[in-house]
Amino acid sequence: MELFASMVNSCEAAIDDVIGFMDGVSLKTECTSKRVEQNAFYSGYECNTTMNNVFTYGPDGKVFLAAINFPGSWADGSLCTRFLDSIRRRIGHYKICVDQRFPRSGDAWNILVGPMNKRSARRLHPAMHEYVLRVSNVYTLLRQFSEWGMRALQASFPRCKKCLPSDSKQRRLVVQSIILTHNFRTDIVGRNQIKTVFDPEYERYVKLEGYDRIGQYYLQPGDFNSDSDDNI
């Protein structure tokens, strides 16, 4: 954990306690004849039978925490509350960066962190604006890494695009195999998009003038007085 924190800190000096980047993904499954289970796994948003999973990527590009095989009708926020205690025991005083679909207050306080939206920013005391602006924009950058991790899994493993088995045990084995293969390949190949970000060569490249693909999502000083409630 200390190594992960130092890798993130070397990329973003303002943050010294973030060790990973979390995001959720919904995968399609076959329908089941079990009525209660089918009802739980049917997602009204996806209009399909799905299973929800949450993956946490480290700065080395590998998945080091995963919650898999949960009903598709559960949102990321409600799903997350079921394993917060487990995360707390495993990471201690360190933190994981998430997007706005995950809780960051209450039981998740000081465990999950992420960028602040404009509505919340306007409620802050003016003395806090400078600090919040800096930290929120760093979290905006860090949460992008989980998107790259999800892309690595879904693009590299076509099995994710097919309906997974209706049997819960078989479904779990398929997802576990994908995660372990992803981690193994990252070890053997030694490169993926997340890991590359923490390479000194990448650091020199991003310092080129005008290079910032995520800058459009940053919280700006004028947002503290804006009437727009658009999320970051």
N, C-alpha and C positions, 0 to 999 in steps of 0.2 A: 504493500500500500504506500509506503514511504517513497519507493521508487516511482510509482505512478504519479504521486503528488509532485515530485521534483521534475518529472518530465513535462507535466502541465505547466508548472511554474516557470520552466525554462522558455516556454512559448508565450505565456501570459504572466508577467511579473506581478500583476495585481492580485492574482489568485494563487494561494499556496496550500489549499486543502481539498481541491477537487481531484478525484482519482478516476472518474469514469463518466460516461455519457449514455443515458438511458432513453429508450424509445419503445413503442409498442407496434406490433404488426398483426394484422388479421389475415388468416389463411383459410381458404375454402375447404370444406370437408363434405364427405358424402352424407346423405340423409340417413337417419337411423329409424328403425321401426319402434324404438322406445319413445313413447310419446313425451314423457317428462324431459328426457335428455334432448330430444329434438327441439322442444320448445325453448330450452335454455340456450342451445347452440344456434338458434336462428337469430340473425341480426337484422332488425328492421332497417338499419342504415344501409347495410350491404344488400338487403333483399335476397339473402342467401344464408345457407347453413355454414357457419364459420367457427373457428377457434381463435382465441386471442392469446398472444404471447408478448412478453416483455423481455428485452435483451439489454444488457449493460456492457458497453465496450470500454476497454481500457485504452490508454494512449499507445499501447503496443499493437492495437488493431484486433485483438482477440476478445471473444465474449468471456467474461469472468463471472457474471451473474445472469441467471435466466429463470423466468417463470413461464412455463409452457402448458399448453393443453387446457386452457380455461375457456368457459363458455363464451361464444361470440356475442351474446347479448350484454356482456359486462364491458363497460367503458374502461379506459386505462386508469382513470382516477379511482374507481371503485375496486378494480383489480389490485391496484398498488397497495391499498390499505391492508390487504391480506398477507403481505409479506414484508411490511415495513419493519416489524420487530426482527425478522431474520436479517434484513439488510443492516440494521443498527448493530446487531451482534457481530456481523462479519466485518464491517468497515470502521467501527469505533467512532472516532471524532472526525473522520473524513466525510466528504460530501460527494454527491452525484448530481451532475447537471441534467436537467430535464426541460421539456417544453411546457406550455401552459395547460396542457391537458392533464398533467399530473398535479397532485396537491403539494403545496409547499408551506402550508401553515398547519397548525394543530399538531397531530402526531408526526407529521412529516417535517416539522420545523427543524432546521439544522441538520437535516439528512439529505433532503432534495432541494436543490437551488436552481434558479433559472431566471431568464429575463423578465422585466416588469412591463406590463402593458401601460398604455397612455392614461387610462382611467385611474389606475392605482398611483401612477406617478404624480398626477395633479393633486392628490390628497396629501402629499408629503409637504413638510415644512421646507421653505426655500433654502434653508441652510443645508438640507440633505441633497439638493438637486445635483450638485457637482459629483458627489460620491456615487449616487444612484446611477447617474448617467454613465460613469466610467465602468462600474461593475456590471450593470445590466447589459451593456454592449459587449463586454467580455463573455458573458453567459450566452448572448446571442451567437457569438462566434463558436463557442464550445459545443452548443447543442447541435450545430451543423454536423459535427463528427458522427453523431449517432445516425444521421440520415445517410451518410456515406457507408456506415456499417451495414445498415439495412439494405442498401443498394448492392453491397458486396454479396450478401446472402441471397437475395432474390434474383439477381442477375446471373450469378454464377451457378445456382442450383435450380434448374428448370422444374424440379419436383415441387418447388414452392408454388408454381403456377397451376399445378394440377390439383384436383380434389384429393385431399388426404383421406385415409381410411375412416370409416365410421366407428371402427373399434378403437376405444380409447388407448389401449396398450400399444397397438400397432402405430397409431398416430404419434404417440409419445416417442417411440423408437425412431420413427422417420425424422422428427424434428431434432432429436438428440444426435442422430447421425450427421445431420447437416451442420449442426453447431460444432461438433468435434472435428469434422472434415475441414470446416472453415479454419478452425484454430490450428489444425495440423498443417494445412497449406500455408498459413501465415508464418508458421515456424520454419517450414522448409524453404519456401520462396523468399521469405524475409522482407516482403514489401506488400503493402496495400495502401489504400488512400489515406486512412487515418494515420498509420505509422509514418507515412511520408511527411505529414505535416510537422512532425516533431524532429525531422532531420535538419541539421544545420544548413544544408544546401537549399531547402525549401524556405528557410527563414531569410536567407539572403534574397531569394526571388520575390517574396511577398513585400519586401521593403522597397521594391521598385516603385517609382512615383506613379500614383494613379491605380495601383493594383489592389483592388478590394472588392471581390465579387459579392460579399455579404453586407457591404456598407449600406445598401439600400434599406436594410431591415433594422439598422441601429436606431436607438432612441436619440432624438435630437433636442437641443436646448429649448426650441420653440414648442415642443410637445407638452411641456409642463403647463402651458397656457392654452393649449389647443382644445377645441370643442369636439374633436373627432375621437371616437373610442376604438378606432381600428387597432387590432393587436399588432405587436411587433412581428 
